[in-house]
Amino acid sequence: MILITLKELLLKKDMTISELSRLTGMSRSTITLIRDNKTKNIDFDSIDKLCRILSCKPGDFIEYIDKEEKGK
């Protein structure tokens, strides 16, 4: 299972969705869907924009959790 931890990263960076939207050119609704783990996919261009603006790597807000391990 892929988990997006953008919410936590935004809190660490003290950044709002509105500010991130303005800086990336991505819509607020797209960022909200990503932040809330309600998107089915994220394209590489969006990941690139988020990493550039947040000065981070994809692994800083994308986490893999093994469903089988989680249940144990």
C-alpha positions in Angstrom: 0.0 0.0 0.0 1.3 3.4 -0.9 0.7 6.1 1.7 1.1 9.8 1.0 2.4 11.8 4.0 2.2 15.2 2.4 0.0 16.5 5.3 2.8 15.9 7.8 5.5 17.4 5.4 3.4 20.6 4.9 3.1 20.9 8.7 6.9 20.6 9.1 7.4 23.2 6.4 4.7 25.5 7.8 3.1 25.7 4.4 -0.6 25.9 3.4 -2.2 24.2 0.5 -2.9 27.6 -1.0 0.7 28.6 -0.8 1.8 25.2 -2.3 -0.7 25.6 -5.0 0.5 29.1 -5.9 4.2 28.0 -5.9 3.7 24.7 -7.9 0.9 25.9 -10.3 -1.1 22.8 -9.2 -4.7 23.2 -8.3 -5.8 23.3 -4.7 -8.1 20.4 -5.3 -5.3 18.3 -6.8 -3.1 19.0 -3.8 -5.9 18.3 -1.4 -6.6 14.9 -3.1 -2.9 14.0 -2.8 -2.6 15.2 0.8 -5.7 13.2 1.8 -4.6 10.0 0.1 -7.7 10.2 -2.2 -6.0 10.1 -5.5 -5.4 7.0 -7.6 -2.2 8.2 -9.1 0.4 11.0 -9.1 2.3 11.9 -12.3 6.0 12.4 -12.3 5.6 16.1 -13.1 3.6 16.6 -10.0 6.1 14.7 -7.8 8.9 16.8 -9.4 7.1 20.1 -8.6 6.3 19.0 -5.0 10.0 18.0 -4.4 11.3 21.2 -5.9 9.1 23.5 -3.9 9.3 21.5 -0.7 13.1 20.9 -1.1 12.6 17.2 -0.5 12.8 13.8 -2.1 9.8 11.6 -3.1 10.5 9.3 -0.1 9.8 12.2 2.2 6.1 12.2 1.4 5.5 8.8 -0.3 5.7 5.7 1.9 5.2 2.0 1.2 3.5 -0.1 3.8 3.3 -3.9 3.2 -0.4 -4.8 3.8 0.6 -8.3 4.9 3.1 -7.0 7.4 0.7 -4.3 8.7 -1.8 -6.9 9.6 0.6 -9.0 11.7 
